[in-house]
């Protein structure tokens, strides 16, 4: 599913529940931050190796957090009129200029 379709489905979902009043950019950004923190919780005390080999149950829970993040991001972008595909393309191009091949990006 592309972002436009996702945003349409999420808009209809919010319409059916009269949730648009809660979906201000500020609230969406805060919700996005909370969901990102919930994602981090799954990795908080794991070693690098453990983080690469999570259990099936943990992976399922992580997938749910990733979905929550994607959902809030799609709604936020829609509210602000941001074309996510375009924004990503621009960011990749900017990063390519900033970090040419062979650079580590580490400072």
N, C-alpha and C positions, 0 to 999 in steps of 0.2 A: 504494500500500500504506500502511495506517495504522500508527501506532507499535505498537499491540498485536500486529498481524500480524507486523511486523518483529521485535519482541521474541520472539515465539513461534518464528519461523524461526531467529533467532540462538541461542536456547536449545537448539533441536534440533541445530543445527550444533555447538555446544559439547558437547552430550551425546554425539554420535557420535564425538567426538575426545577425550573426557574432559578438557576444558579448564576446567571450572568451578573447579578448584583454583587456577588462575591469575587468575581473574576477581574478585579482591577489589576493593572500591571504591578502595583506594589504588592498586593496579596499573592499574585502568581509568582513573583520573584521570591518572596519569602517562602512560599510553599515549595518552590523548586530547591531552595537552599536546604530546607528541612529534609526533603527526599534525598538529596545528595548526601546529607549527614547520615541518613538511615542506610544508604549504600555503604558508606565508609565504615559503619559499625560492623559490617560483616567481615571486614579485613583488619580491624583495629589491632588485634594482638597476634596476627599471623605473621610468620616469617615470609620472606619473598617466595620460597619454594612452596610453602603451605598455601599461599594465595593463588598459586598456579594450579593447585590440585584440590579444589574444594569438593565437598561431598555433593551427591546428587541433590539432596535436600537444600543445602546451602546455595547451590547453583539456581534452584527453583526460586528461592527467596530473593536472591540477587537479581534474577530476571524480573521479578515483580517490581523491585526498586528501580531498575533501569526503565521499565515501562512507565512507572509513575513520573520519572524525570522527563522522559520523552513526551508524555502527555502534557505536563505543565509547560514544557518548552514550546510545544506546538500551539497551545492556547495563548501563551504570552506573545509569541511571534505574531499570531493572528490579530491579537488586540492592538499591537503596535504597528501592524502593516509591514512586518519584516518578512521578506521572501527568504526562507531558510536556505533553500538551494543556492540562491544567489549569494547570500551572506557567507555560506561555506566556501563557495568557489572563490570569492574575494579574499577570504581569510587564508585559504591554501596558497593563493598567488602571492599574498603579502608575506606569508611565512617562507615561501620559496625564495623570495628576494632577500629576506632578512637572514635566512639560514641556507646559503648555497650548498650544493653537494660537497661533502667532505668536512663541513663544519659540524661540530657536536652540539651546538646550541647551549652548551654548558658554560656557565660563567663563574 
